[in-house]
Amino acid sequence: MYLMTVLRFPFVWGLFGFIIGAFLGANNTSVILLTLLLVGFLIFMKLAGPAEEKKEGLLFSGGPILIIAWIIGFMIKGLVLN
């Protein structure tokens, strides 16, 4: 259950997205991995159970942070390599 505790922090999802975006860019492999992570996020939310009122923002913000971090990752890759 330690993994479930770590995945409750939205910045962990953001780190996954940033790594995929920074190393793979915006190609087909990256989009497939992002899709798998988003499905994994939905499964995690189902397994996490009902959100507590004070902590529901942390629980739900992982998905959007994952997508935003992926975009920032491939933008930085594009700026550095070009």
N, C-alpha and C positions, 0 to 999 in steps of 0.2 A: 504493500500500500504506500510505500515511500514514493513510488513513481507518480501515483495519483496526487500526492501532496505537492510534488515539484511541478506538475502540469497545471496546477491551479494558478500559478503565477503567469500572467500574460506575456511577460518578457521572455519566457522560455520559448513560447510559440514564435515570438518575434525573432529570436535568435535563430531558430530553425529556418524561418523565411528568409532572413538576411543571408545566411550561409548558402542557401540554394540560389538566391538571386545573385550573390557576389561571385560564386564559383561557376554557375552554369549559364547565367544571363537569362534571356527571355526566349529560350528555345523550347522545342516540344518536350524534351526530357524534364526540363524545369517545370513546365506547366503540369505534366503528369504527376511529378512529385508534390507539387503544391496542391493538386486535387486530392491526392492520397492523404496529405496532412490535414486538409480541410475535412475530409470524411473522418479521419481519426479524431479531429477536434469535436465533431458532432457525436461520435461514439463516446468520447470522454465526457461530454456534457450529459449524455444519457446516463452514464455510469456514476457521475458525480452526485446525482440525485437533485432534489429541489434546492434552489439557491436560498441562502439566508439573506435577509433584507439588507444587512450592512455589507455583505460580501458579494452580492450578485454582479456588481460592476466588474470585479476582478474575474469572475467566472466567465462572463460573456464577452469581455474585451479581447480575449486571446485570438479569436478568429479574425477580426479586423486588423489587429496588430500584425498577425501573420501575413496578411495580404500587403499591408503598407510596408512592412520590413522587406518583403520580397521585391517590391517595386523600388525601394531605396537601394537595395543590394544590386539590382541590375543597372540602376542609374549610375551608381558609383563605379561599377565595373566598366560601363560605357565611357565614363569620364576619364578614368585612369588609363584604359587601354587605347583610347583614341586621341 
